[in-house]
Amino acid sequence: MTGLITHIKTLVNTRTEALLLRGAALANLPSLDDAWLVVDGERIAAYGPMSALPYKAADFAWHREAHGRLVLPAWCDSHTHIVFAGSREDEFVDKIRGLSYADIAAKGGGILNSAAKLGATSEEELFQQSWQRLQEVMRLGTGAIEIKSGYGLTVESELKMLRVIRRLKETAPIPIKATFLGAHAFPPEYRNDHEGYIRLVVEEMLPRVAAEGLADYTDVFCEEGFFTPAETERICLAGKALGLKPRIHANQLNVSGGVQAGVHVGAVSVDHLESMDEPAIKCLAASSTIGTLLPAAAFFLRMAFQPARRLIDEGCAIALATDYNPGSAPSGNMNLVVAMACIQMKMLPAEAINAATVNGAHALELADEVGSITPGKRANLILTKPVPSLNYLPYAFGGNHIEAVLAGGRWLNSI
């Protein structure tokens, strides 16, 4: 089915090729004013200026006027944990009362709380909860997403999570990447036997995950009190040997060595980066690894935000993602993430949009499919409401500026 969008106020992020952006290039956001765009099935077919529109609306199955509206590539959210069983608002109150992330974890909260809930939830119920969350974030403009396991912490529960992710992949109209995060925390029975749990991850979980084709990546929470850099590298290399590329939770709570560990094993991305020192920044800048910033987690945990300006100025390749999870970032709203990046991390709107689209696509290894307005790519698009300018989107952070989202060739929202 073909479609035509006309009189687009600004068609944002128009590119012939979508290179990974660093430094000053991150602020370059090519756009076309007063534009049209043609969709053929699930793909972008063509675009151009209204002054040279070669088509008639009657030639298309559907036609949408976009006077005063912007069209952007849908957001690419490269770090989420949306497959979980139930919320954790009681811990939210504990945080308000002054308990730290570590305090809550020490009393059986945090990841272990989610693991207990997940173990008691059927696979069908887990899918239904997760499908509702995925539909919500798609309506908020997410057009490609990564989803992690990590709330199972047993062989069967981790596999259950990954089977749910596989079912989401098969059901959703957007591309999904799956990540095995068995090394998210140590279960209570392994609290004093870290080596035993690492062997379980390496010798039993990873081979099962790979044999069943359930994941694209391996992830490890490299942090004080969780997995050391050496343990992180060991798990990542075991995953690589089975065809699973590494991603790493790095430097969230402390300067953990996670960035260097990630670069050393050739990680696609190192994510969080709230705590960065000079060696970590230099190491990331000199590598091909992407630093994925998760400002919603820093906001929710009342931590210092990631040093985005420093990372950009030093030449690091950065992306933005939500970290959607029940404990430290219970929101999948990429629009809010883009606004936080501008307001709290001093990123220019163009930089934040590029980090949330084209660089996010690179972090998902989907840059040939999504992340820019390019003929041949998926027509996963955001149509805004009438707005004064592109900069208005992060400026007016409290409002919903999305009128409709196109995903998989169909409109998810309507006027």
Secondary structure, 3 states (H helix, E strand, C coil): CEEEEEEEEEEECECCCCCCCCHHHHHCCCEEEEEEEEEECCEEEEEEEHHHCCCCHHHCCEEEECCCCEEEECEEECCECCCCCCCCHHHHHHHHCCCCHHHHHHCCCCHHHHHHHHHCCCHHHHHHHHHHHHHHHHHCCEEEEEEECCCCCCHHHHHHHHHHHHHHHHHCCCCEEEEEEEECCCCHHHCCCHHHHHHHHHHHHHHHHHHCCCCCEEEEEECCCCECHHHHHHHHHHHHHCCCEEEEEECCCCCCCHHHHHHHCCCCEEEECCCCCHHHHHHHHCCCCEEEECHHHHHHCCCCCCCHHHHHHCCCCEEECCCEECCCECCCCHHHHHHHHHHHHCCCHHHHHHHHCHHHHHHCCCCCCCCCECCCCECCEEEECCCCCCCHHHHCCCCCCEEEEEECCEECCCC
